[in-house]
Each structure stands twice: as structure tokens, then as C-alpha cells.
Amino acid sequence: MCARDPNNVTELQTAVHAALSAWGKAEGDPQDRLDNLILVQERRAAMTGDLPATLRLATNEVLLACVQELAQQDSDSASILTWRFLDGEIVQQVANRLHLGIDQLKRRQNRAIQALTAILWQKELDARMVRASQLEALLLPPSYHALFGVETPLPKLVELLHAPHAPWVIAVTGMGGIGKTSLVNAAVRQIIPHFSYQKIIWLTVLNAEQPAMSLTAEWLMSQLAAAVCPLLPATAPPTERNLQVRQTLKLFPSLVILDNLETELSADFLTSLHDLSQPSRFVLTNRVRPSGQATVYLFSLAELPTPAALALLRDQARQIGNEALAAASEAELHAIYACTGGNPLALKLVVGLSQDLALPHVLADLAQVQTAATGDLYRHIYWQAWQSLSQPAKALLEVMPLAADSGATPEQLQAISSLEPAQLLPTIQELIRRSLLEVRGTLNERRYAIHSLTRTFLLHEISHWP
């Protein structure tokens, strides 16, 4: 195990025997160094350097503590392990000490290793409980009572985070309020008990209402330095700081979440992420998709399907005591979905407003924006994206309500827009990157559509925005 499978005690016992046999060796491999044990990782974190001798010393100190505990339970077994492995005596010498035959000594040595493994594993279990609590404390508190519509995306994201290979940089993208942060939070909580990462770093970058900032390699290194190298003086030269950050992320596999980026990512920023990754991994949440040229795994999050959206409506209504909405008919809930689509933020807004207002008035408000809450919703989801669009992109988006619900082909978009033919495909790509267009269809035929909430926004609110 040492261990990938925490329930395989036989495998751990084999690894412990290998670690004892390698007691005086500086070189080694992950198994005979017990690299995957939290106990060993924590001991290394308290030491300076990553030379082979240092790594071996950390393993030996963990084993020595267990041998000392074994001595309190069974002094003979502890003595056998000390003479054989710590002192380096051969089997015959130890057998002579105890007046045993070689086969007898080997059987007793095997039982001693079993007992040592049991002590080590109990210590490891205790350390894992503490580590799991520490890692969970680094995450944002869950903003959800339950997640809906994640039957496909959540297991897929968990699988990507578990992978011992690429992708090392994952971008979770989608429109505002779609649940990107909640999905990542849930996925990270699922992988914590597996201890695929020694460190988890969660950095919330921007709020959508704040002005966009330029995310550069310099910004990234300054943020990571404070998180992964807290003892490094703030006055450290950039060269030394960058080296320390890189060495730490290479030595201690870490999962770094850069949440709420909400801006275009520069080439130097993405290059820095790749340079710092492997074995560490980066997960980004962003409304803006990285360009197709960037070596980033695109994990696009779509709106909730109808059944999940209706289930969320009823659940949220029950959570806040809106019994009338919780008991609403399917037709009434479908009317909400028609206005909001599967945007969880918008769905929750409707639940909250309908506590005090009649449902028809709430749905009318989504179209006419008479309450501050609805205005805030649109600004949160769309304002920054709208302001960042080129004029051709604004023009194409404004005519998207004319497209069919199933989406429109590029030829159809060309017909209903005033764009020049050469402008069309770059403009489509711009809107997709901003999570304002959905891509549908097949590899050989693409269609483009908008969310129901985006349609409502475009039809009734966009005329008031510059």
C-alpha cells in the first residue's frame, strides 16, 4: 500500500519489510521509503532538503518510533527487528543470540514485522483522520445543501483529479451562477480521503462585480508563495521566491484551485501553471474559456437539465419553508424553468422571491427587472461579460433570441446577423469563450444556442446597458 490501497495490510507489510531492509541505504524507491504514508510525508515536511539520505532518514524515524512502541508490548520482537535491520546483523547472528534455528528466527521475525505493521497502520489511520480534517478546513464552506444534476460531471471531475497523469491544468468553465465553484468543492471533498495530494490550496481570485484584473505569472507566484511557502520572507527576491514555490510544488504534490478567475488568461500565466505542475495539479474556475491553443483541459459545465432543475426548486423551497412552491405543480415549475433555464443561481432567486411575491409577478420581474434582486442577478451573471465583448460579439448575441431553441448553424447565424462572413466564426468563438453560447450538434455539424436565462436577459434587459 504503503499505500495506494489503505485496506491492503498485506501489501503494507511487504513495504514495511522492504523499508526495514533498506534501513542503511540512502537510495531507494517509493515503496521502500513508504512515500505514500501520511506519517512519512509529515516527517519530511519538518525536515530540510530532499536528498535521498534525508528522505530515508524520515522513513527510518517513523519506523523507529513504531519499534519503540513495539518494545513496550513485545520486547523480544522489537529486539529481533533492531538486531536484524537497525544494527544490520545477519540471520545467523540473531538466531545464535536467541538460541534459535534459522527457520524459527524467520518465523518470529515475520510475526514481529506483522506486529510492527499493525502499530504503524494504527498511527497512520490516526494521522489520516487529522490530515483529512486539516485539508477540509482549507476549502470554502459548502454553499449547497445538496447538489443536483452532477451525476455525470462530478464523477468525471473526480476521475481527472485522481489521475496520476495529465491533464495537469483543468479549466472548469460556464456562465455565472452555473455552479462551477460548488462542483469543484464537492469533487475535492471526495478525493481528500484518498490523499492523492499532500497539500490543497484554494485561492479565490475575483468577485464578478470587481473590475477585471490582469492575471500574470508574477501575480500567480506572489499568491502561491504566501500559500505554499508561508515562512518565506515577503522581502525575498523574486528569483528565490519563484524557486522555492516551484521546488515545493514539485516535492509535495499539491492541488491548487484558482477560483473565480473571470478573465482572459495570458500566455505567460498558463505557461507558469504548466511549469509548476506535475505532480501538482491546477484547477481553474472561470467564465472565460482559455483559447484553443492553450494546453488546458476544458471542462465545460452546462445548465441543469429539466429534472434536476425542478428537483432543486422543490428542495430549495423546502429548505427555506416555501411550502407553496415546494408543492407546486409540474406546469408551474416548468414555467420557472422556461424563464431561468437550469441556472442554479437564478432558480434559487425565484424560490426566494416567491416567498413574498406571487409566482407570475416573480416571472414577470425576470423580464421587466422591477426588483433590486433581479437586477443584481443580471449584473452578477452578465455585466462583466457584456462589457468585455467586441462590437461584433454584442451584435451577434443580441440576435440570438431569433435562433431556434435547438440552436442555429453558422449559416443561419450569418443570415440573421449583420456580420461580415469573415467575422462570423471568430465572433462565435468569442461568445463561446465567454460562456454565452452553448455548443451543440456533432463533430461534423455544430449548432449554437443560448441559455433560457440569457434569452430572457437579452429580450428585456440588454437595451438598458451600454
N, C-alpha and C positions, 0 to 999 in steps of 0.2 A: 504494500500500500504505500509503503511509507507514505503516504498513501492516497493513491487516487480513489481506491475503494475503501472507505473508512470501516467497512464491516468485514473485510478480509484479514482477520487476525493472523492466519497462516502466512499470508504474504508479508505482513509486518514483521512477523517472527523471523522470516528469511532475511528481511532487510536489516533487522537488529543484529543477527549473526554476522552479516556482511560488514556492518558498521564496526562491530567489535573486532573482527579480523583485520580491519583496516586502521586500527587504533593509532599506530605509529606512522601511518603513511600520509604525506602531505597531499598527494594526488588522490583522485577518486572520481566517482560518478554520482549522479543524483541519488541513486538507491543507497549506496553505502555511506552517503553523507546524511541520509534521512531528510533530504531537502524539503519534502512536502509537509513535514510536521510543523505545526504552529510553534511548538516549543523551540525547535531549532531556528526557525525564522526569527523569533523574538530574541533569542540569544545573539544571533548575528547582528540584529539591528542595534544592539547595545555595544557592539564592538566596532573598531575602526579598521577599514580596509576590506578588500575582497580577495586577498591572495589565497591560494589553495590551503596553506597552513592555517590561515585564520578560519576558513570555512570548516576545516577538520577540527580545530580547537572548539568551535561552537558545538559541533556534534558530540565531541568527547565530553564536554562539560555537562551536557544534558544527560548522557548515559551515566556519567559518574554519579550525578545526583540520584539517579534511579538505583544504581548499585549500592549506594549508601543506604537508601531506604530498604532495599532488599536485605541488607546486612542486619537490620533490626528485626526482620521477620524470619530470616533463614541465613545464619552466619556462614554455614558451610557452602551454600550455593553462591553467596557473594564472594567467598574466598576462591572458589573454583574459577569464577569469571575473572577475578582480579589477577590470579596467578597466570591463567591461560592467555588473557588478552591484554590486560593493562600492563602486566610485567613481562609478557612475551615468552612465557615458559612453554616448552613443548608438552605434548600429551603425556609422554612417559614420565617427565619430571613431576607433573602434578599427580599422576597416578601413584608414583612412589611416595609422595608426601602423605597421601591418604591411605596407602596400603591397599590399593585397588588394582584390579586388572584394567587394561586399556578399554575394553568394551564396557565395563562397569562405569569407568570415568566418563566415557562418552555419553552414556545414558543419563548420568547425573548432570553433566554439562548441558544436555538438551533440556532437562527439566528446569535447570537454572535459567536458561535463556527464555523458556516459556514464562517463568515467574517474572523475570525482568521485563518481558514484553507486556505482561498484564499491568505492571506498575506504570510503565511508560504510557500505555494506552489510556489508563485512567487519568493520568496527568494531562495527556493530550486532549481528552474529552473535556476536561475542566477548562483548559486553555481555549478550546474552540468555542465553548459557550461564552466565555468572556470576550473573545475576539469578535464573534458574531454580533454581540450587543454593542461593541465599540463601533463596528462598521455600520450597523443600522443607525447609530446615533449621528453618523456623518451625513445621512440622507435628509432630504426635506421631509417633514411630516406628510403622510399621505393626505392628499386633498380630496380623496374619494372614499365613500363608504363601501362601494363595490364598483368593479369595472364591468362595462358592458361592451359586447362586440369585439372582444380581444381574443376570441378562440383561435384565430389564425395568426394575427400579428404578434401576440405575446410569446407563444412557444417559438416562433421563428426568431424573434429578437433574443430570447434566452439562448437558443442554439448558437447564434452568432457570437454571443458574449462568452460562451463556453469553449468555442473553437480554439484549439492550440495553434491555429494557423490564421492566415489572412481571412477576412479583412481586418486591418488594424485601425482603420478610421471609418466610422459609421455615422452617416448623417440621417437623423430621423426628421423628416420634413412634412409639412402640411400647413393648412391655413390656421390662423389664430383661433384658439379655443377648441381645437380638434382633439386634444388630449395627448400631445407629444410628451410633455413632462410626466404626466401620470403613467403613461405606458413605460417609459424608461425607468421610472421609480419602481414600478411593480416588477419589471424584469430584473433589476439589480437586487431587489429583495429576494428573488427566487434563487439567484446564483450565490448569494452570500454564504449559505450553509455548505457550499461545495468548496469554498476557499480557493477559487481559481486565481484570485488576486490577493496580494498581501496588503495593498493599500487601496482605498476608494477615495477619490477626490471629487467633490461636487462643487462646481463654480457656477453660480447664477450670474450671467453676464449683463443682460439688459432687461428693462421692462419695456413693453411695446410703446408706452407713452413717452419714453425718453427719446431724445434725438439720437439718430444712428451714430455710431462711432466707428472709426477705422480699426479693425482688429488686425494687428500686426504681430510679427514674430516677437518684437520687443515687448509688447503688451503681454503676450502669452507667457514669455519667460518670467516676467516680473510677477505675474499671478501665480504661476506654478512654483516659483522659488519660495514664496510665502507659505504655500501649502505643503510642499514635499520636503523642503529644507528649512524648517522653522528656526533652526539655530544659526543659520547663515546670516551674518550681519547685513542690514539693509544697505550699508555703505560698500558692500563687496563690489569689486569691478565687474562689469557685465560679462567679461570673458570667464572669470572664475565662477560667477553665478550660473552661467549657462552650462559650464562643465559639470558643476555639482548637480544641477537639475537632471541633465542627461544621464549621468552616472547612476543617480538614484533610481530613475525610471527604468534603466537597463538592468540594474541589480535586483530591484524589488518590483516584480510585476504588479502594475497598478492599473486600475480602471479610472479614467479621468472623464467626467461628464461636464461638458461645456453647455450649459442650459440657457435657452432663451437668447441665442445669438442675434437673430433678427436683422441680419445684414449680409451684404455680399462678402465673401471670404476671399482675401487676397491670395495670390500665388505663394508669396513668401510665408504666409500664415499656414497654409496647407502643407507646404514643404516642411515646415518646422514640426508639424504634427507627425508626419511620417518619419522624420529623423529621430524623434523622441520615442516612437512606438516600437513594439516588438522586443520584448514580450508584453510591454504595457499596451493598452488599447484606449482609444479615444471615441467617445460618443457625443455627437453634437445634436442639439435640437434647434431647428431653425425654420422659419417660414420660407426662407430663400434657399433654393436648391443650389448646390455647387455646380459649376459648369460641367458639361460632359467631358471636358478634357482633364478634369481633376480625378486623381486616383482615390476616389471616395465611394464607399458602398452607399448607394441611395436607398433608404428605407422610407418609402412614401406612405404616409398614413391618410387613409381616406375617411370620409364621414361615416358615421354609424349606419349600418343597414336598417331598414324599417323595423324589424322585430326588436333589435337591440335598442333602438331609439325609443320605442314605445315602452319597453321594459324599464329603461332609465327614467322615463317620465313618471311611471307609476311608483317606482322605488323612491325617487327624489320627493315626490308628493307625500308619500308615507313618512319619510324622514322628517319633514317639516310640519306634519299634521294637516296637510291639504287633502282632507279625505274626499272632498268632492271631485278633485282631479284624479285622485287615486282610483276612484270608482267610475271614471268617465268611460263613455262608450268607445269602441274602436274607431267609429267615424269621427268623434271629437278629437281623439289623439292623432288620427291621420290628418286632420285639418292643421294641427300644430306642426306636424312633420312637413306638410306641404309648404309652410312658411319658413321653417327653420332648417329643413334638411336634417342631417344627422350630426349637427354641430352640438356637442355636449354643453358648451357654454351658453349657447342660445336656448337650448332645451331647458336648462336649469333656470334661466332668466324667466321663461314663460311660467314655469312652476311657481316661482316666487311672486311674480306679478299677479298671477291668477288667484293668489291667496286673498287679495283685496279687490281685484277687478274682475268683471265678467270676462269669460274667455273670448267672446267676439271682440270686446274692447282691447284686450291684450294683443290679439292677432292684428287688429286694425292699427294698433300702435306700432307694430313692427313695420308696417307700411308707411305710416304717417309721422312716426317719431315724435310723439307728444310727451313722452316721459323722459326724464333725465337718464333713467336706467337703460332705456333702449338706445339713446344717443351715445352713451358711454360704451355700450356693446359694440356698435358700429365703429366707433373711433378705435377701440381696442383691437378689433379684428382687421380693419381695413385702412385706417388713416395713414399709417406709415407706408404700407404697400402702395397705396394710391399716389402718395406724394413722390415716391421713388420711380414711378413709371415714366417711360418716354411718352411723347405725344401719340405716336402710332399705337402704342400699347393701350393707352387710355381710350383711343378711338375704337380699337377692336373690342375692348372689354365692354364698352357702352352698348355695342350692338349685339352682344352675346345673348341677351334675353330673346332675340329673334330666332336663335337656333333651337332646334328640337331638343326635347328633354334627353333624348338618346345621344345627342351630340351632333356635331357637323363636321364634314370633311374639310380639308383645306380649300377645295374648290368652292364649296358652299360658303365658307367664311370670306373668300375672295369676292364672291358675288354680293354679299350683304354689307361688306365694308367698303370704305373708300381708299383702302391701302393700295399702293403700287404692288405689282406682283413680286418684285424683288424684296419688298418689305415684309411680306406676309409670314414666311417661315421664321425669320429672326424674331418677329413680334410674337408669334405663337410661343417660341422658346422662352422669351422674356416673361410672358404671363405664367408659363408652367413653372419656371424657376421661382416665381413669387407666390406659388401655390394658389393661383387664381383661376387656373384651368385644370380640369381633370382630363387625363389621357385615357381613352377607351379604344376598343377595337382589337385588331390583331397586328402581328408584325408587319403584314403587307398592306394593311388598311387601318389608318388611325382616324379616330373621331375625337372631337374636343367639346367638352361641356363645362358647365359651371354648377356649383352647389346651389341648392334651393335658396339658402340664405343670401348668397351672393346675388342671385336673381332679384330677390326682394330689395336688397340694398341698391342695386343698380336702377331698378324701376322707380324707386321712391325717394332715395336719399342723395344719390350722387349729384343731382342737379344743384345741390346746395354747397358742394365742395369745389374749391378752386382746382 
